[in-house]
Amino acid sequence: MNKFFKIFTLLLTVILLVTLCGCSKYDSKANIYFELNELPKTLDAQTAESVSELIAVRNIYEGLTRKNEAGDIVLGVAESYEYKNLTYTFQIKEDAVWSDGTPLTAYDFLFAIKRAVLPETNAPFVYKLYSIKNARAISEGNASINSLGVSVLGDYTIRFQLEYEDENFLHTLSTSVAMPCNEEFFKNSIGKYGLNSEYIISNGSYKLSRWNQENFKIKLSKNDNYIGDFQAKNGAVFLTRNEEETAISLLQNDDVDASFIDCALTKEAENSQLKTHSFENTCWILTISNEIPYNIRKSLAMLCGGEFLNEKMEYGFRIADSLFPSVCLSRESTVKQFTKYDLTAAKKIYMESVKEFEDKKFPTDTYLSYYDNGYFKNSITALVGHWQNHLGAYVNIEETDSLNKILGQLNNQTKVMAIFPIVTPNNDIAEYLKKFNFDYKGQDVSVIQETLLKNYNIVPLAFSNTTIAYGNGIDEITFDTDNGYIDFSFVKKQK
């Protein structure tokens, strides 16, 4: 019996070891290197806006709620909540602390929400908080901050009084604008909060341990003071930006584990045995100012599309059939196609309308300014050539290297014509429409599109993707088009 017991014990031990090894095929101390497509300017959660900023913010902070790996909204810093009569009351975990050991309390969330709604903060996602009582009035300068419908009931209880039902409120509390902010730490930062590693404390799965601004590199280390349910499965994440080498070459040489790449390079990445994931979140827009008469604008718009343009587009681009890239639309949303390609009708309208010009022809000194990411210029030259060949409209093109400057064309068309991309950093249609100076308010998307496009000052040309590629050393990455794309606490690197 004794001999049998020893043999049985040995076999059981071997089985357990094999099982444990099989369950631990990833390296819990691994460093993950992720190449960004742009440099972040701030990691202040209330003011972060770009994709690179939101990626970092998503991983170094945790809200009252949070998304799990399946994309469901679950509790984060909060351990429970109640909802009754437009009032949410949250109980915060009493053992939650900041990365420097400071206790995390309800006052940190109260201060953060107050900061977000103050007009001087200029928080890009403040509109997400507008269901909170008086939040919108405060952000527009029409009410006192003291009237905000948020209050603390002790160190670990916070209450939100809403003005109206908001089915997205729990989701909003998981996004950047609702992340906590410690008032004392903020004030001691003396205007530098969120601008370097010295002036950032974290409460998420990771903490910011390094931010090298000259030779850019951000290091997100596992936050040992984090007591939540989303412990990091790796040792650290390095966010990098290499201006000398392409993302594809960095991936192919195993210098990084994952990266944003130009969507036109998706096939090249896949041919290199890289995995890819794409989000259609960019719309390339043509703007035409009122210096060009209405019917001329209409005739030009009627020739934006067609097979000739489709043939010139790179992989990852497609002709726009609406104003909205797919990440902004739910599966249930349907948007009627705007002006269809019609060569015959365009010619007729153009020939009748060109007589409005002083010398009875399209001005030869007309310029179209454009921004090119390296993969759209062929489409632009094809479009201008199409106008010239079929309408006799000669348009000169000039490239601009500043996307930020040309974006102003959406609301202040100082240039006669321009082409540039509109990128939405998430799947929030309200955020996308804000770029057009349009307040969404849940209206029908077809009506919105008709309103924005009816005068042919804005013409959607094409959609393109944001693409992330990653090597075989990384297990499947869970992507989410909302609020920073990737939660690195779910990313595992193989041994």
C-alpha positions as CSV (number, residue, x, y, z in Angstrom):
1,M,0.0,0.0,0.0
2,N,2.8,2.3,1.0
3,K,4.6,1.7,-2.3
4,F,1.4,2.2,-4.3
5,F,0.7,5.5,-2.5
6,K,4.1,6.8,-3.3
7,I,3.7,6.0,-7.0
8,F,0.2,7.5,-7.0
9,T,1.5,10.7,-5.3
10,L,4.4,11.0,-7.9
11,L,2.0,10.6,-10.8
12,L,-0.4,13.2,-9.4
13,T,2.5,15.6,-8.9
14,V,3.6,15.1,-12.5
15,I,0.0,15.7,-13.8
16,L,-0.3,18.9,-11.7
17,L,3.0,20.2,-13.0
18,V,2.1,19.5,-16.6
19,T,-1.3,21.1,-16.1
20,L,0.2,24.2,-14.5
21,C,2.8,24.6,-17.2
22,G,0.1,24.3,-19.8
23,C,-1.8,27.0,-18.2
24,S,1.2,29.3,-17.9
25,K,2.6,29.3,-21.4
26,Y,2.8,33.1,-21.4
27,D,5.6,35.1,-19.7
28,S,4.1,37.1,-16.8
29,K,7.3,39.1,-16.6
30,A,7.6,39.9,-20.3
31,N,8.0,43.4,-21.8
32,I,5.5,44.2,-24.6
33,Y,6.6,46.8,-27.1
34,F,3.9,48.8,-28.9
35,E,4.7,51.3,-31.7
36,L,2.4,54.3,-31.7
37,N,1.4,56.2,-34.9
38,E,1.8,59.6,-33.2
39,L,3.3,61.2,-30.1
40,P,1.0,61.8,-27.1
41,K,1.0,65.4,-25.8
42,T,-0.7,64.7,-22.4
43,L,-1.8,61.9,-20.2
44,D,-4.2,64.0,-18.3
45,A,-7.3,61.8,-18.5
46,Q,-9.7,64.7,-18.6
47,T,-8.0,66.4,-21.6
48,A,-6.6,63.3,-23.5
49,E,-8.0,63.1,-27.0
50,S,-5.7,61.4,-29.6
51,V,-5.5,57.6,-30.0
52,S,-2.0,57.5,-28.5
53,E,-3.1,59.5,-25.5
54,L,-6.2,57.4,-24.9
55,I,-4.2,54.1,-25.2
56,A,-2.0,55.2,-22.3
57,V,-4.9,56.6,-20.2
58,R,-6.9,53.5,-20.6
59,N,-4.2,51.4,-19.0
60,I,-3.0,53.7,-16.2
61,Y,-6.4,54.7,-14.8
62,E,-9.5,52.8,-13.7
63,G,-12.9,54.3,-13.4
64,L,-15.9,53.3,-11.3
65,T,-16.7,50.9,-14.1
66,R,-14.5,49.2,-16.6
67,K,-14.7,46.9,-19.6
68,N,-13.9,43.2,-19.3
69,E,-12.2,41.2,-22.0
70,A,-15.5,40.4,-23.6
71,G,-16.3,44.1,-23.9
72,D,-19.0,44.1,-21.2
73,I,-19.2,46.9,-18.6
74,V,-18.4,45.7,-15.2
75,L,-17.4,47.3,-11.9
76,G,-13.9,48.8,-11.6
77,V,-13.0,50.8,-8.6
78,A,-16.6,50.6,-7.4
79,E,-17.5,47.4,-5.5
80,S,-21.3,48.0,-5.8
81,Y,-23.9,50.6,-7.0
82,E,-27.6,51.3,-6.8
83,Y,-29.8,53.1,-9.3
84,K,-33.2,54.7,-8.4
85,N,-35.1,57.7,-9.6
86,L,-32.3,59.0,-12.0
87,T,-29.8,58.6,-9.1
88,Y,-26.7,56.4,-9.2
89,T,-24.9,55.7,-5.9
90,F,-21.5,53.9,-5.9
91,Q,-19.6,52.3,-3.1
92,I,-15.8,52.5,-3.7
93,K,-13.4,49.8,-2.6
94,E,-12.0,51.0,0.7
95,D,-8.6,49.4,0.1
96,A,-8.1,51.1,-3.4
97,V,-5.0,53.3,-3.5
98,W,-3.1,55.4,-6.0
99,S,0.2,54.1,-7.4
100,D,2.1,56.2,-4.8
101,G,0.1,54.6,-1.9
102,T,-2.3,57.5,-1.4
103,P,-5.9,56.3,-0.6
104,L,-8.3,56.5,-3.5
105,T,-11.6,58.1,-2.4
106,A,-14.9,59.4,-3.7
107,Y,-13.4,62.9,-3.6
108,D,-11.0,61.9,-6.4
109,F,-13.9,61.2,-8.7
110,L,-15.9,64.3,-7.6
111,F,-12.8,66.5,-8.4
112,A,-12.3,64.8,-11.7
113,I,-15.9,65.3,-12.9
114,K,-15.9,68.9,-11.7
115,R,-12.7,69.5,-13.7
116,A,-14.1,67.9,-16.8
117,V,-17.3,70.1,-16.9
118,L,-15.5,73.4,-16.1
119,P,-15.3,75.4,-19.4
120,E,-11.6,76.3,-18.8
121,T,-10.6,72.6,-18.8
122,N,-11.8,72.3,-22.4
123,A,-12.3,68.5,-22.0
124,P,-12.9,67.0,-25.4
125,F,-15.3,64.4,-24.2
126,V,-17.3,66.5,-21.7
127,Y,-20.5,66.0,-23.7
128,K,-20.5,62.4,-22.4
129,L,-21.3,63.8,-18.9
130,Y,-24.2,66.0,-20.0
131,S,-26.8,63.6,-18.5
132,I,-25.5,64.6,-15.1
133,K,-27.7,67.4,-13.6
134,N,-26.4,70.8,-14.7
135,A,-23.3,69.4,-16.4
136,R,-24.0,70.9,-19.7
137,A,-25.1,74.3,-18.3
138,I,-21.8,74.5,-16.4
139,S,-19.7,73.5,-19.3
140,E,-21.4,76.2,-21.4
141,G,-20.8,78.8,-18.7
142,N,-24.5,79.1,-17.7
143,A,-24.4,77.6,-14.2
144,S,-22.2,77.4,-11.2
145,I,-20.0,74.4,-10.5
146,N,-21.7,74.1,-7.2
147,S,-24.9,73.1,-8.9
148,L,-23.4,70.0,-10.4
149,G,-25.4,66.8,-9.7
150,V,-22.5,65.0,-8.1
151,S,-21.9,64.6,-4.3
152,V,-19.9,62.5,-1.9
153,L,-21.6,60.8,1.1
154,G,-18.4,59.9,3.0
155,D,-15.0,58.9,1.8
156,Y,-16.1,55.9,-0.2
157,T,-19.6,56.8,-1.5
158,I,-20.4,59.0,-4.5
159,R,-23.7,59.9,-5.9
160,F,-24.7,61.1,-9.4
161,Q,-28.1,62.9,-10.0
162,L,-29.0,62.7,-13.7
163,E,-31.3,65.1,-15.6
164,Y,-32.6,62.4,-17.8
165,E,-32.3,58.7,-18.5
166,D,-28.9,57.8,-20.0
167,E,-28.5,54.2,-21.0
168,N,-24.8,54.8,-21.7
169,F,-24.0,56.3,-18.3
170,L,-22.2,53.2,-16.8
171,H,-20.2,53.0,-20.0
172,T,-19.3,56.7,-19.8
173,L,-17.9,56.1,-16.3
174,S,-15.4,53.6,-17.9
175,T,-14.0,56.2,-20.3
176,S,-11.2,58.8,-20.0
177,V,-13.3,61.8,-19.1
178,A,-14.5,60.1,-15.9
179,M,-11.2,58.8,-14.6
180,P,-10.3,59.9,-11.0
181,C,-8.0,62.9,-10.3
182,N,-6.4,63.6,-6.9
183,E,-7.0,67.2,-6.1
184,E,-3.9,67.7,-3.9
185,F,-1.6,66.0,-6.4
186,F,-3.2,68.1,-9.2
187,K,-2.6,71.4,-7.4
188,N,0.9,70.5,-6.5
189,S,1.7,69.9,-10.2
190,I,1.4,73.6,-10.8
191,G,0.0,73.5,-14.3
192,K,2.1,70.5,-15.4
193,Y,-0.4,67.7,-14.5
194,G,-0.3,64.9,-17.0
195,L,2.7,66.4,-19.0
196,N,5.5,64.1,-17.7
197,S,6.0,61.1,-15.4
198,E,6.7,63.3,-12.4
199,Y,3.2,64.8,-12.5
200,I,1.2,61.6,-13.1
201,I,-0.1,59.1,-10.5
202,S,-2.1,56.0,-11.6
203,N,-4.8,53.8,-10.2
204,G,-5.1,51.3,-13.0
205,S,-3.5,47.9,-13.9
206,Y,-0.3,49.8,-14.9
207,K,1.5,52.9,-13.6
208,L,3.5,55.3,-15.7
209,S,7.1,54.7,-14.6
210,R,9.0,56.5,-17.4
211,W,8.3,59.1,-20.1
212,N,11.3,59.9,-22.1
213,Q,10.3,62.9,-24.2
214,E,13.5,63.5,-26.2
215,N,14.1,59.9,-27.4
216,F,10.5,59.0,-27.1
217,K,9.5,56.0,-25.0
218,I,6.8,55.5,-22.4
219,K,7.1,52.7,-19.9
220,L,4.0,51.4,-18.3
221,S,4.9,49.1,-15.4
222,K,2.7,46.7,-13.5
223,N,1.0,48.6,-10.8
224,D,1.8,46.7,-7.6
225,N,-0.6,48.8,-5.6
226,Y,-3.6,47.9,-7.9
227,I,-6.0,45.7,-6.0
228,G,-8.7,45.3,-8.7
229,D,-9.8,42.3,-10.8
230,F,-7.7,43.2,-13.9
231,Q,-4.1,42.5,-12.9
232,A,-1.5,42.9,-15.7
233,K,-0.5,39.6,-17.3
234,N,2.9,41.0,-18.2
235,G,5.7,42.9,-16.6
236,A,5.7,46.1,-18.5
237,V,4.4,47.8,-21.7
238,F,6.7,50.1,-23.7
239,L,5.0,52.6,-26.0
240,T,7.4,53.8,-28.6
241,R,7.6,56.0,-31.7
242,N,10.5,55.5,-34.1
243,E,10.8,58.2,-36.7
244,E,13.6,56.5,-38.6
245,E,12.2,53.1,-39.4
246,T,8.8,52.1,-40.7
247,A,6.4,50.2,-38.5
248,I,6.5,47.2,-40.9
249,S,10.3,46.9,-40.6
250,L,10.2,47.2,-36.9
251,L,7.7,44.3,-36.7
252,Q,9.5,42.2,-39.2
253,N,12.8,42.6,-37.2
254,D,11.0,41.8,-34.0
255,D,11.9,45.2,-32.6
256,V,8.3,45.7,-31.5
257,D,5.5,43.3,-30.8
258,A,2.6,45.3,-32.2
259,S,2.1,48.5,-34.1
260,F,-0.2,50.8,-36.0
261,I,0.5,50.5,-39.7
262,D,-0.8,52.2,-42.8
263,C,-3.8,50.2,-44.0
264,A,-2.3,50.1,-47.5
265,L,0.4,47.8,-46.0
266,T,-2.0,45.3,-44.6
267,K,-1.3,42.7,-47.2
268,E,2.5,43.1,-46.9
269,A,2.1,42.6,-43.1
270,E,0.1,39.5,-43.6
271,N,2.6,38.1,-46.2
272,S,5.2,38.5,-43.4
273,Q,3.2,36.2,-41.2
274,L,2.0,39.1,-39.0
275,K,-1.6,39.2,-37.7
276,T,-3.7,42.3,-38.4
277,H,-6.8,43.9,-37.2
278,S,-8.5,46.9,-38.8
279,F,-11.1,49.5,-37.9
280,E,-12.7,51.7,-40.6
281,N,-12.6,55.0,-38.7
282,T,-11.4,57.6,-41.3
283,C,-13.3,59.5,-43.9
284,W,-11.5,61.5,-46.6
285,I,-13.4,64.7,-47.2
286,L,-13.5,67.2,-50.1
287,T,-14.5,70.7,-49.1
288,I,-15.6,73.3,-51.7
289,S,-16.1,76.9,-50.5
290,N,-18.9,79.2,-51.6
291,E,-16.5,80.9,-54.0
292,I,-17.6,78.1,-56.4
293,P,-21.3,78.5,-57.3
294,Y,-23.7,75.9,-56.0
295,N,-24.4,74.1,-59.2
296,I,-20.7,73.9,-60.1
297,R,-20.1,72.4,-56.6
298,K,-22.9,69.9,-57.3
299,S,-21.5,68.8,-60.7
300,L,-18.0,68.3,-59.2
301,A,-19.6,66.2,-56.4
302,M,-21.4,64.1,-58.9
303,L,-18.1,63.0,-60.3
304,C,-16.6,62.0,-56.9
305,G,-16.8,58.2,-57.1
306,G,-17.2,55.8,-59.9
307,E,-14.9,52.9,-61.0
308,F,-12.1,55.3,-62.1
309,L,-11.6,56.4,-58.5
310,N,-12.0,52.9,-57.1
311,E,-9.2,51.6,-59.4
312,K,-6.8,54.2,-57.9
313,M,-7.4,53.4,-54.3
314,E,-4.9,51.5,-52.2
315,Y,-5.7,48.4,-50.1
316,G,-7.7,49.4,-47.0
317,F,-9.5,52.3,-48.8
318,R,-13.0,52.2,-50.3
319,I,-15.3,54.8,-52.0
320,A,-17.4,56.5,-49.3
321,D,-21.1,55.6,-49.6
322,S,-22.0,57.9,-46.7
323,L,-20.5,60.5,-44.4
324,F,-20.0,58.0,-41.6
325,P,-17.2,55.4,-41.3
326,S,-18.4,52.0,-40.1
327,V,-17.1,52.4,-36.5
328,C,-19.6,55.2,-36.0
329,L,-22.6,53.3,-37.0
330,S,-24.4,50.5,-35.2
331,R,-25.5,47.4,-37.1
332,E,-29.1,48.7,-37.1
333,S,-28.2,52.1,-38.6
334,T,-28.9,52.7,-42.3
335,V,-27.8,55.8,-44.1
336,K,-29.1,56.6,-47.6
337,Q,-26.3,57.1,-50.1
338,F,-25.6,60.8,-50.9
339,T,-25.1,62.2,-54.4
340,K,-24.5,59.3,-56.8
341,Y,-21.9,59.3,-59.6
342,D,-23.7,60.5,-62.7
343,L,-21.4,61.7,-65.6
344,T,-24.3,62.7,-67.9
345,A,-26.1,64.8,-65.4
346,A,-22.9,66.4,-64.1
347,K,-21.9,67.5,-67.6
348,K,-25.3,69.1,-68.2
349,I,-25.4,70.9,-64.9
350,Y,-21.8,72.1,-65.3
351,M,-22.2,73.4,-68.9
352,E,-25.3,75.4,-67.9
353,S,-23.7,76.8,-64.8
354,V,-20.2,77.6,-66.0
355,K,-21.7,80.6,-67.8
356,E,-22.0,82.2,-64.3
357,F,-18.2,82.9,-64.4
358,E,-17.0,86.1,-65.8
359,D,-15.2,84.6,-68.8
360,K,-17.7,81.8,-69.2
361,K,-15.2,79.1,-68.0
362,F,-13.9,77.6,-64.8
363,P,-11.2,79.8,-63.3
364,T,-7.8,78.3,-64.2
365,D,-6.2,79.8,-61.0
366,T,-8.3,77.5,-58.8
367,Y,-6.2,75.6,-56.2
368,L,-7.0,72.5,-54.2
369,S,-5.0,72.0,-51.1
370,Y,-4.6,68.4,-49.9
371,Y,-3.0,66.4,-47.2
372,D,-1.5,63.0,-48.1
373,N,-0.6,60.2,-45.8
374,G,1.5,58.6,-48.6
375,Y,-1.3,56.5,-50.0
376,F,-4.1,58.8,-51.2
377,K,-2.4,61.2,-53.7
378,N,-3.1,58.9,-56.7
379,S,-6.8,59.1,-55.9
380,I,-6.6,62.9,-55.7
381,T,-4.8,63.3,-59.0
382,A,-7.3,60.9,-60.6
383,L,-10.2,62.9,-59.4
384,V,-8.8,66.2,-60.6
385,G,-8.0,64.6,-63.9
386,H,-11.5,63.3,-64.2
387,W,-12.9,66.8,-63.7
388,Q,-10.6,68.2,-66.3
389,N,-11.3,65.5,-68.9
390,H,-15.0,65.4,-68.6
391,L,-16.0,68.9,-67.5
392,G,-13.1,71.1,-68.6
393,A,-12.6,72.2,-65.0
394,Y,-8.8,72.8,-64.6
395,V,-7.8,72.6,-60.9
396,N,-4.3,73.0,-59.6
397,I,-3.3,70.9,-56.6
398,E,-0.9,71.8,-53.8
399,E,0.2,69.5,-50.9
400,T,0.2,70.7,-47.3
401,D,2.2,68.9,-44.5
402,S,0.0,70.2,-41.7
403,L,-3.2,68.2,-41.2
404,N,-4.2,70.3,-38.2
405,K,-4.2,73.5,-40.2
406,I,-6.3,72.1,-43.0
407,L,-8.8,70.5,-40.7
408,G,-10.2,74.0,-40.1
409,Q,-11.7,73.8,-43.6
410,L,-14.7,71.9,-42.1
411,N,-16.0,75.0,-40.3
412,N,-14.1,77.9,-41.8
413,Q,-13.4,77.3,-45.5
414,T,-10.6,79.8,-46.2
415,K,-9.3,77.6,-49.1
416,V,-11.4,77.3,-52.2
417,M,-11.0,73.5,-52.3
418,A,-9.3,71.0,-50.0
419,I,-9.0,67.2,-49.4
420,F,-8.0,65.7,-46.0
421,P,-8.9,62.9,-43.6
422,I,-11.2,63.1,-40.7
423,V,-10.3,60.5,-38.1
424,T,-12.4,59.5,-35.1
425,P,-10.4,58.1,-32.2
426,N,-13.3,55.9,-31.0
427,N,-16.7,54.6,-32.1
428,D,-18.6,57.6,-30.6
429,I,-20.7,59.2,-33.4
430,A,-21.1,62.4,-31.2
431,E,-17.4,62.8,-31.1
432,Y,-17.1,62.4,-34.9
433,L,-19.9,64.9,-35.6
434,K,-18.3,67.4,-33.2
435,K,-15.5,67.8,-35.8
436,F,-18.2,69.1,-38.1
437,N,-19.4,71.5,-35.3
438,F,-22.6,69.4,-35.1
439,D,-24.4,68.6,-31.9
440,Y,-25.6,65.0,-32.3
441,K,-28.4,64.7,-29.7
442,G,-29.4,61.2,-31.0
443,Q,-30.9,62.4,-34.3
444,D,-31.4,60.2,-37.3
445,V,-28.1,59.8,-39.1
446,S,-29.6,60.1,-42.5
447,V,-31.1,63.5,-41.6
448,I,-27.8,64.6,-40.2
449,Q,-26.0,63.6,-43.4
450,E,-28.5,65.5,-45.5
451,T,-28.1,68.6,-43.4
452,L,-24.3,68.5,-43.6
453,L,-24.0,67.7,-47.3
454,K,-26.9,69.5,-48.9
455,N,-24.9,72.5,-50.1
456,Y,-22.0,70.5,-51.5
457,N,-19.5,72.3,-49.3
458,I,-18.6,68.9,-47.9
459,V,-18.2,65.8,-50.1
460,P,-17.2,62.5,-48.6
461,L,-14.7,60.7,-51.0
462,A,-13.4,57.6,-49.3
463,F,-13.1,55.6,-46.1
464,S,-9.9,54.1,-44.8
465,N,-8.8,51.9,-42.0
466,T,-6.7,52.2,-38.9
467,T,-4.8,48.9,-38.8
468,I,-2.9,47.3,-36.0
469,A,-0.4,44.5,-36.8
470,Y,1.3,42.2,-34.3
471,G,3.7,39.2,-34.3
472,N,3.1,35.6,-33.5
473,G,4.8,36.0,-30.1
474,I,1.6,37.8,-28.9
475,D,-1.5,35.9,-28.2
476,E,-4.7,37.2,-29.9
477,I,-5.2,40.8,-28.8
478,T,-8.7,41.9,-27.8
479,F,-9.4,45.2,-29.6
480,D,-12.1,47.7,-28.8
481,T,-12.8,50.8,-31.0
482,D,-13.8,52.7,-28.0
483,N,-11.6,54.6,-25.6
484,G,-8.0,53.6,-26.6
485,Y,-8.3,50.4,-28.5
486,I,-6.3,48.1,-26.3
487,D,-6.4,47.1,-22.6
488,F,-2.9,45.6,-22.1
489,S,-3.9,43.8,-19.0
490,F,-5.5,41.2,-21.4
491,V,-2.4,41.0,-23.6
492,K,-0.1,38.0,-23.1
493,K,3.3,37.3,-24.6
494,Q,4.4,33.8,-25.2
495,K,7.4,32.3,-23.5
